[in-house]
Amino acid sequence: MDKKGMSIWMLPGIVVLLVVIAIILGVGSDVTQDIRDDNTAGSYAYNATDAGLQGISEVADWQDNIGKIIGVVVILGLIMGTLGYMAMRR
């Protein structure tokens, strides 16, 4: 039987992916902030790296929502799968 969609067995991989994304965002923001601090305030390079930091911050702010959405999708998939299994047993 070929099942499509998410299953509970995919959950550890998703969690690892979210942790890796958090680490990348943390390191990326640290490096970008170091580059910004090396430049003169108001210069083009300073403004460009400051805009980059704001973008990284926005992506990091969305990460908790993405995690919640993935969690809800997995839970709904489990509920629907259980209901489908129960319906097939009747």
TORPA-288107 format. One record per residue: residue number from 1; residue in three letters; y negated, z negated, x of N, C-alpha, C in turn. Coordinates in Angstrom, 1 decimal. Atoms other than C-alpha are relative to their C-alpha. Layout:
BEGIN
+-----+-----+--------+--------+--------+--------+--------+--------+--------+--------+--------+
:   k :   r :    nc2 :    nc3 :    nc1 :   cac2 :   cac3 :   cac1 :    cc2 :    cc3 :    cc1 :
+-----+-----+--------+--------+--------+--------+--------+--------+--------+--------+--------+
: NUM : Ala :      Y :      Z :      X :      Y :      Z :      X :      Y :      Z :      X :
...
+-----+-----+--------+--------+--------+--------+--------+--------+--------+--------+--------+
This chain:
BEGIN
+-----+-----+--------+--------+--------+--------+--------+--------+--------+--------+--------+
:   k :   r :    nc2 :    nc3 :    nc1 :   cac2 :   cac3 :   cac1 :    cc2 :    cc3 :    cc1 :
+-----+-----+--------+--------+--------+--------+--------+--------+--------+--------+--------+
:   1 : Met :    1.2 :    0.0 :    0.8 :    0.0 :    0.0 :    0.0 :   -1.2 :    0.0 :    0.9 :
:   2 : Asp :    1.2 :   -0.2 :   -0.8 :   -3.3 :    1.1 :    1.5 :   -1.2 :   -0.8 :   -0.7 :
:   3 : Lys :    1.1 :    0.8 :    0.6 :   -6.0 :   -1.6 :    0.8 :   -1.3 :    0.4 :    0.7 :
:   4 : Lys :    1.3 :   -0.3 :   -0.6 :   -9.6 :   -0.8 :    1.3 :   -0.9 :   -1.3 :   -0.3 :
:   5 : Gly :    1.0 :    1.1 :    0.2 :  -12.5 :   -3.3 :    1.7 :    0.3 :   -1.1 :    1.0 :
:   6 : Met :   -0.1 :    1.1 :   -0.9 :  -12.7 :   -6.7 :    3.3 :    1.1 :   -0.9 :   -0.4 :
:   7 : Ser :   -1.0 :    1.0 :    0.3 :  -10.1 :   -9.4 :    3.5 :   -0.3 :   -1.2 :    0.8 :
:   8 : Ile :    0.2 :    1.3 :   -0.6 :   -9.9 :  -13.0 :    4.7 :    0.3 :    0.1 :    1.5 :
:   9 : Trp :   -0.4 :   -0.1 :   -1.4 :   -8.4 :  -11.8 :    8.0 :   -1.1 :    0.7 :    0.8 :
:  10 : Met :    1.1 :   -0.5 :   -0.7 :  -11.6 :  -10.0 :    8.9 :   -1.1 :   -1.0 :    0.3 :
:  11 : Leu :    1.1 :    1.0 :   -0.1 :  -13.7 :  -13.2 :    8.7 :   -0.2 :   -0.5 :    1.4 :
:  12 : Pro :    0.3 :    0.5 :   -1.4 :  -13.2 :  -14.4 :   12.3 :   -0.8 :    1.1 :    0.8 :
:  13 : Gly :    0.7 :   -1.0 :   -0.7 :  -14.3 :  -11.0 :   13.6 :   -1.5 :    0.1 :   -0.4 :
:  14 : Ile :    1.4 :    0.0 :    0.5 :  -17.4 :  -11.1 :   11.4 :   -0.8 :   -1.2 :    0.5 :
:  15 : Val :    0.7 :    1.2 :   -0.6 :  -18.3 :  -14.6 :   12.6 :   -0.3 :    0.2 :    1.4 :
:  16 : Val :    0.2 :   -0.3 :   -1.4 :  -17.9 :  -13.5 :   16.2 :   -1.2 :    1.0 :    0.1 :
:  17 : Leu :    1.0 :   -1.0 :    0.0 :  -20.1 :  -10.5 :   15.5 :   -1.4 :   -0.6 :   -0.3 :
:  18 : Leu :    1.3 :    0.6 :    0.2 :  -22.9 :  -12.7 :   14.0 :   -0.4 :   -0.9 :    1.1 :
:  19 : Val :    0.3 :    0.9 :   -1.2 :  -22.7 :  -15.1 :   17.0 :   -0.5 :    0.9 :    1.1 :
:  20 : Val :    0.5 :   -1.0 :   -1.1 :  -23.0 :  -12.1 :   19.4 :   -1.4 :    0.5 :   -0.3 :
:  21 : Ile :    1.4 :   -0.5 :    0.3 :  -26.0 :  -10.8 :   17.5 :   -1.0 :   -1.1 :    0.2 :
:  22 : Ala :    0.9 :    1.1 :   -0.2 :  -27.6 :  -14.2 :   17.6 :   -0.3 :   -0.2 :    1.5 :
:  23 : Ile :    0.2 :    0.1 :   -1.4 :  -27.1 :  -14.4 :   21.4 :   -0.8 :    1.1 :    0.5 :
:  24 : Ile :    0.8 :   -1.2 :   -0.4 :  -28.4 :  -10.9 :   21.9 :   -1.5 :   -0.1 :   -0.4 :
:  25 : Leu :    1.4 :    0.2 :    0.5 :  -31.5 :  -11.7 :   19.8 :   -0.7 :   -1.1 :    0.9 :
:  26 : Gly :    0.6 :    1.0 :   -0.8 :  -32.1 :  -14.9 :   21.8 :   -0.3 :    0.4 :    1.4 :
:  27 : Val :    0.2 :   -0.5 :   -1.4 :  -31.7 :  -13.3 :   25.2 :   -1.1 :    1.0 :    0.0 :
:  28 : Gly :    1.0 :   -1.1 :    0.1 :  -33.8 :  -10.3 :   24.1 :   -1.4 :   -0.6 :   -0.2 :
:  29 : Ser :    1.3 :    0.6 :    0.2 :  -36.6 :  -12.5 :   22.9 :   -0.5 :   -0.7 :    1.2 :
:  30 : Asp :    0.4 :    0.7 :   -1.2 :  -36.6 :  -14.6 :   26.0 :   -0.5 :    1.0 :    1.1 :
:  31 : Val :    0.4 :   -1.0 :   -1.0 :  -36.8 :  -11.5 :   28.3 :   -1.3 :    0.6 :   -0.4 :
:  32 : Thr :    1.3 :   -0.6 :    0.5 :  -39.5 :   -9.9 :   26.1 :   -1.1 :   -1.0 :    0.2 :
:  33 : Gln :    1.1 :    1.0 :   -0.2 :  -41.5 :  -13.1 :   26.2 :   -0.4 :   -0.2 :    1.5 :
:  34 : Asp :    0.3 :    0.0 :   -1.4 :  -41.2 :  -13.3 :   30.0 :   -0.8 :    1.2 :    0.4 :
:  35 : Ile :    0.7 :   -1.2 :   -0.4 :  -42.4 :   -9.7 :   30.3 :   -1.5 :   -0.1 :   -0.6 :
:  36 : Arg :    1.3 :    0.1 :    0.6 :  -45.3 :  -10.4 :   27.9 :   -0.9 :   -1.0 :    0.8 :
:  37 : Asp :    0.8 :    1.0 :   -0.7 :  -46.4 :  -13.5 :   29.8 :   -0.5 :    0.5 :    1.4 :
:  38 : Asp :    0.4 :   -0.5 :   -1.3 :  -46.6 :  -11.5 :   33.1 :   -1.2 :    1.0 :   -0.2 :
:  39 : Asn :    1.1 :   -0.9 :    0.2 :  -49.2 :   -9.2 :   31.5 :   -1.3 :   -0.7 :   -0.4 :
:  40 : Thr :    1.3 :    0.5 :    0.3 :  -52.9 :   -9.7 :   30.9 :   -0.2 :    0.0 :   -1.6 :
:  41 : Ala :    0.2 :    0.0 :    1.5 :  -53.8 :  -10.8 :   27.3 :   -0.9 :    1.1 :   -0.4 :
:  42 : Gly :    0.8 :   -1.0 :    0.5 :  -55.2 :   -8.0 :   25.3 :    0.3 :    1.4 :    0.6 :
:  43 : Ser :   -0.3 :   -1.3 :   -0.6 :  -53.8 :   -5.2 :   27.5 :    1.1 :    0.7 :   -0.9 :
:  44 : Tyr :   -1.0 :   -0.8 :    0.8 :  -51.6 :   -2.4 :   26.1 :    1.4 :   -0.6 :    0.2 :
:  45 : Ala :   -1.3 :    0.6 :   -0.2 :  -48.5 :   -3.9 :   27.7 :    0.3 :   -1.3 :   -0.7 :
:  46 : Tyr :   -0.1 :    1.3 :    0.7 :  -49.2 :   -7.3 :   26.3 :    0.2 :    0.2 :   -1.5 :
:  47 : Asn :    0.0 :   -0.2 :    1.5 :  -49.8 :   -6.0 :   22.8 :    1.4 :    0.6 :   -0.4 :
:  48 : Ala :   -1.3 :   -0.7 :    0.3 :  -46.6 :   -3.8 :   23.0 :    1.1 :   -1.0 :    0.0 :
:  49 : Thr :   -1.1 :    1.0 :   -0.1 :  -44.4 :   -6.7 :   24.1 :   -0.2 :   -1.1 :   -1.1 :
:  50 : Asp :    0.2 :    1.0 :    1.1 :  -46.0 :   -9.0 :   21.5 :    0.5 :    0.6 :   -1.3 :
:  51 : Ala :   -0.5 :   -0.7 :    1.2 :  -45.2 :   -6.4 :   18.8 :    1.6 :    0.0 :    0.0 :
:  52 : Gly :   -1.5 :    0.1 :   -0.1 :  -41.6 :   -6.4 :   20.1 :    0.5 :   -1.3 :   -0.3 :
:  53 : Leu :   -0.4 :    1.3 :    0.3 :  -41.4 :  -10.1 :   19.9 :   -0.1 :   -0.3 :   -1.5 :
:  54 : Gln :    0.1 :    0.2 :    1.4 :  -42.6 :  -10.0 :   16.3 :    1.2 :    0.7 :   -0.7 :
:  55 : Gly :   -1.1 :   -0.7 :    0.6 :  -39.9 :   -7.4 :   15.5 :    1.3 :   -0.7 :    0.2 :
:  56 : Ile :   -1.2 :    0.8 :   -0.2 :  -37.2 :   -9.5 :   17.1 :    0.1 :   -1.2 :   -0.9 :
:  57 : Ser :    0.1 :    1.2 :    0.8 :  -38.4 :  -12.5 :   15.2 :    0.4 :    0.4 :   -1.5 :
:  58 : Glu :   -0.4 :   -0.4 :    1.4 :  -38.1 :  -10.6 :   11.9 :    1.5 :    0.3 :   -0.2 :
:  59 : Val :   -1.4 :   -0.3 :    0.1 :  -34.6 :   -9.4 :   12.6 :    0.8 :   -1.3 :    0.1 :
:  60 : Ala :   -0.7 :    1.3 :   -0.1 :  -33.6 :  -13.0 :   13.6 :   -0.1 :   -0.7 :   -1.3 :
:  61 : Asp :    0.2 :    0.7 :    1.3 :  -35.1 :  -14.3 :   10.3 :    1.0 :    0.6 :   -1.0 :
:  62 : Trp :   -0.9 :   -0.6 :    1.0 :  -32.8 :  -11.9 :    8.4 :    1.5 :   -0.3 :    0.2 :
:  63 : Gln :   -1.4 :    0.2 :   -0.4 :  -29.6 :  -13.0 :   10.2 :    0.6 :   -1.0 :   -1.0 :
:  64 : Asp :   -0.6 :    0.9 :    0.9 :  -29.1 :  -16.0 :    7.9 :    0.3 :    0.6 :   -1.3 :
:  65 : Asn :   -0.2 :   -0.7 :    1.3 :  -29.4 :  -13.8 :    4.8 :    1.2 :    0.9 :    0.1 :
:  66 : Ile :   -1.2 :   -0.9 :   -0.3 :  -26.9 :  -11.3 :    6.3 :    1.3 :   -0.8 :    0.0 :
:  67 : Gly :   -1.2 :    0.8 :    0.0 :  -24.4 :  -14.1 :    6.9 :    0.3 :   -0.5 :   -1.4 :
:  68 : Lys :   -0.3 :    0.4 :    1.3 :  -24.8 :  -15.4 :    3.4 :    0.6 :    1.1 :   -0.9 :
:  69 : Ile :   -0.5 :   -1.2 :    0.8 :  -24.3 :  -11.9 :    1.9 :    1.5 :    0.3 :    0.4 :
:  70 : Ile :   -1.3 :   -0.3 :   -0.4 :  -21.2 :  -11.4 :    4.0 :    1.0 :   -1.1 :   -0.6 :
:  71 : Gly :   -0.8 :    1.1 :    0.5 :  -19.9 :  -14.8 :    2.9 :    0.3 :    0.2 :   -1.5 :
:  72 : Val :   -0.2 :   -0.2 :    1.5 :  -20.4 :  -14.0 :   -0.8 :    0.9 :    1.2 :   -0.2 :
:  73 : Val :   -0.9 :   -1.2 :    0.2 :  -18.7 :  -10.6 :   -0.4 :    1.4 :   -0.4 :    0.2 :
:  74 : Val :   -1.3 :    0.4 :   -0.3 :  -15.7 :  -12.2 :    1.2 :    0.6 :   -0.9 :   -1.2 :
:  75 : Ile :   -0.5 :    0.9 :    1.0 :  -15.5 :  -14.9 :   -1.5 :    0.3 :    0.8 :   -1.3 :
:  76 : Leu :   -0.2 :   -0.8 :    1.1 :  -15.9 :  -12.4 :   -4.3 :    1.2 :    0.9 :    0.1 :
:  77 : Gly :   -1.2 :   -0.8 :   -0.3 :  -13.2 :  -10.2 :   -2.7 :    1.2 :   -0.8 :   -0.2 :
:  78 : Leu :   -1.2 :    0.9 :    0.2 :  -10.8 :  -13.2 :   -2.6 :    0.2 :   -0.3 :   -1.5 :
:  79 : Ile :   -0.2 :    0.3 :    1.5 :  -11.5 :  -14.1 :   -6.3 :    0.5 :    1.3 :   -0.7 :
:  80 : Met :   -0.5 :   -1.2 :    0.7 :  -11.1 :  -10.5 :   -7.5 :    1.4 :    0.4 :    0.4 :
:  81 : Gly :   -1.4 :   -0.3 :   -0.4 :   -8.0 :  -10.0 :   -5.4 :    1.0 :   -1.0 :   -0.6 :
:  82 : Thr :   -0.9 :    1.0 :    0.7 :   -6.5 :  -13.2 :   -6.8 :    0.2 :    0.3 :   -1.5 :
:  83 : Leu :    0.0 :   -0.3 :    1.5 :   -7.4 :  -12.2 :  -10.4 :    0.9 :    1.3 :   -0.1 :
:  84 : Gly :   -0.8 :   -1.2 :    0.1 :   -5.9 :   -8.7 :   -9.7 :    1.5 :   -0.3 :    0.2 :
:  85 : Tyr :   -1.4 :    0.4 :   -0.3 :   -2.7 :  -10.3 :   -8.3 :    0.6 :   -0.7 :   -1.2 :
:  86 : Met :   -0.5 :    0.7 :    1.2 :   -2.4 :  -12.6 :  -11.3 :    0.2 :    0.9 :   -1.2 :
:  87 : Ala :   -0.1 :   -1.0 :    1.1 :   -2.9 :   -9.7 :  -13.7 :    1.3 :    0.9 :    0.2 :
:  88 : Met :   -1.2 :   -0.8 :   -0.3 :   -0.1 :   -7.7 :  -12.0 :    1.3 :   -0.8 :   -0.2 :
:  89 : Arg :   -1.2 :    0.8 :    0.2 :    2.3 :  -10.6 :  -12.3 :    0.4 :   -0.2 :   -1.4 :
:  90 : Arg :   -0.3 :    0.1 :    1.5 :    2.1 :  -10.7 :  -16.1 :    0.9 :    1.1 :   -0.5 :
+-----+-----+--------+--------+--------+--------+--------+--------+--------+--------+--------+
